[in-house]
Amino acid sequence: MIVDDHTIFRAGLVRLLEEGCSVDSVAQATDAQGALELVREQPFDAVLLDINLPVKSGLELLPALRAVAPRLPVIMLSMYSAEQYALRAYEAGASAYVSKDMDADVLMAAIRKVVSGGRYITPDVADQMLRKIDAVPGNSPHLQLSEREYNVMIRIATGTSLTSIAQEMHLSVKTVSTYRTRLLTKLGLDGNVELVRYALQHRLID
């Protein structure tokens, strides 16, 4: 099953799966609710789950998928770098993390590995995760953020305006502003400048 809200991207993945992995059937969902309904209705060999979904993110959906189908392999797909989301994805139970800018062969290898019961980590992702673990103590404040707060933090740190964040996450600007206030309080920061500095120090952004 492919869970992604972009029609053209899903169509490309379907073609890739049919040609590269000889997949007979590919179900598609555009959001968390649709994905959960499909998982409850039928078994799947694997799920390709985008992180950036409307209403509820892929990372927020992952625990719910695990609750319904504990052994279902889930490959997280993301346009974001591994430093920003890979560790959180694996901690949430993902079987693999593949950036959308990687070669198709990487995705095919990840699918074959997780379907056989393993977990897949690219050398580049493994290196980035290890550097992040080495740089971040276990009690770092950002580890206590909710998924929504963390998503807002990353977007602010990379220069995205609150209005754009609201549009991307399908939230109101007021709600995004509330998340910003909460995460700044949890991190003990005074504003966006300190937030960017914090993200750079902890290697959450490049």
C-alpha positions in Angstrom: 0.0 0.0 0.0 1.1 3.5 -0.8 0.1 6.3 1.5 0.8 9.7 -0.1 -1.4 12.7 -0.9 0.3 13.4 -4.3 -1.4 11.7 -7.2 1.5 11.9 -9.7 4.0 10.6 -7.1 1.7 7.7 -6.3 1.3 6.9 -10.0 5.1 6.9 -10.4 5.5 4.6 -7.4 2.9 2.1 -8.7 4.7 1.9 -12.1 8.0 1.4 -10.3 6.7 -1.3 -8.1 5.1 -3.2 -10.9 8.2 -3.1 -13.0 10.9 -3.3 -10.3 9.3 -5.7 -7.8 6.7 -7.5 -9.9 4.0 -6.4 -7.5 0.6 -7.7 -8.5 -1.6 -5.3 -6.6 -1.0 -1.8 -5.1 -3.6 -0.2 -2.9 -3.5 3.6 -2.4 -4.5 6.0 0.4 -4.2 9.7 0.6 -4.4 10.2 4.3 -4.3 8.4 7.7 -7.9 7.6 7.9 -7.9 5.9 4.5 -4.8 4.0 5.3 -6.2 2.6 8.5 -9.4 1.6 6.8 -7.5 -0.4 4.1 -5.2 -2.1 6.7 -8.3 -3.2 8.7 -9.9 -4.6 5.5 -7.0 -6.6 4.0 -3.4 -7.8 4.6 -0.4 -6.1 3.0 3.1 -7.2 2.4 4.4 -3.7 3.1 3.4 0.0 3.4 5.1 2.9 1.8 4.2 5.8 4.1 4.9 9.5 3.4 5.8 11.6 6.5 4.0 14.7 5.2 0.3 13.8 5.1 -2.7 16.1 5.6 -4.3 16.3 9.0 -2.2 13.5 10.6 1.5 13.0 9.7 3.0 9.7 8.7 4.9 9.6 12.0 1.6 10.1 13.9 -0.1 7.4 11.8 2.7 4.8 12.3 1.7 3.8 15.9 -1.9 3.3 14.8 -0.8 1.1 11.9 1.3 -0.9 14.3 -1.6 -1.3 16.7 -3.8 -2.8 13.9 -1.0 -4.8 12.2 2.0 -5.2 14.5 4.1 -7.2 12.0 3.3 -5.1 8.9 6.6 -3.6 7.5 6.4 0.1 7.1 8.8 2.1 4.9 8.8 5.8 5.7 9.2 8.1 2.7 10.2 11.7 3.1 11.5 14.7 1.3 13.3 15.7 4.5 16.8 14.7 5.3 17.6 11.7 7.5 19.0 14.0 10.2 15.6 15.5 10.7 13.3 12.5 10.9 15.0 9.1 10.4 15.8 8.5 14.1 12.2 9.4 15.1 10.9 7.1 12.4 12.9 4.1 13.5 12.0 4.7 17.2 8.3 4.8 16.2 8.7 1.4 14.6 9.5 2.0 10.9 11.2 -0.8 9.1 13.1 1.5 6.8 13.5 5.2 6.0 14.0 6.3 2.4 14.4 9.9 1.2 12.5 10.8 -1.9 15.7 12.0 -3.6 17.4 8.6 -3.4 17.7 6.3 -6.4 14.9 3.9 -7.1 17.2 1.0 -6.5 17.4 2.0 -2.9 13.7 1.8 -2.5 13.6 -1.6 -4.2 16.3 -2.9 -1.9 14.4 -1.6 1.1 11.2 -3.2 0.1 12.9 -6.6 -0.5 14.6 -6.4 2.9 11.6 -5.5 5.0 9.3 -8.0 3.2 11.7 -10.7 4.2 11.4 -9.7 7.8 14.4 -7.4 8.2 15.0 -3.6 8.6 16.7 -1.5 6.1 19.1 1.4 6.7 21.2 3.0 4.0 24.9 3.6 4.8 24.3 7.3 4.5 21.3 7.2 6.9 23.2 5.0 9.4 26.1 7.5 9.4 23.8 10.5 10.0 21.8 8.7 12.7 25.0 7.7 14.5 26.3 11.3 14.3 23.0 12.6 15.7 23.0 10.1 18.5 26.6 11.0 19.4 25.7 14.7 19.3 22.5 14.6 21.3 22.3 13.6 25.0 19.4 11.4 26.0 17.7 14.2 27.9 17.7 16.7 25.0 14.6 18.9 25.3 13.5 18.4 21.6 13.1 14.6 22.3 10.2 15.6 24.6 8.3 17.4 21.8 5.1 16.0 20.3 5.2 15.0 16.6 3.3 18.2 15.7 5.6 20.4 17.8 8.6 18.7 16.3 7.3 19.2 12.7 6.6 22.9 13.4 10.1 23.3 14.9 11.8 21.8 11.9 9.8 24.0 9.5 10.5 27.2 11.4 14.2 26.3 11.7 14.4 25.9 7.9 12.9 29.3 7.4 9.2 28.4 6.6 6.7 31.1 7.6 3.8 30.3 10.0 1.4 30.8 7.1 3.1 28.3 4.9 3.4 25.9 7.8 -0.3 26.2 8.4 -1.0 25.4 4.7 1.4 22.5 4.6 0.1 20.9 7.8 -3.6 21.8 7.0 -3.9 23.8 10.3 -4.9 27.3 11.1 -2.2 29.9 11.6 -3.4 30.4 15.2 -2.9 26.7 15.9 0.6 26.7 14.4 1.4 29.8 16.5 0.2 27.9 19.6 2.5 24.9 18.7 5.4 27.4 18.3 4.8 28.9 21.7 4.7 25.5 23.3 7.8 24.2 21.7 9.8 27.3 22.5 8.7 26.9 26.2 9.7 23.3 26.2 13.1 24.1 24.7 13.6 27.1 26.9 14.2 29.4 23.9 13.2 33.0 23.4 12.5 33.1 19.6 13.2 31.9 16.1 16.8 33.0 16.1 17.6 30.8 19.1 15.5 28.0 17.6 17.6 28.0 14.5 20.8 28.0 16.6 19.4 25.1 18.7 18.5 23.1 15.5 22.0 23.6 14.0 23.8 22.7 17.3 21.8 19.4 17.5 22.2 18.7 13.8 18.5 18.7 13.2 19.0 20.9 10.1 22.0 21.5 7.7 
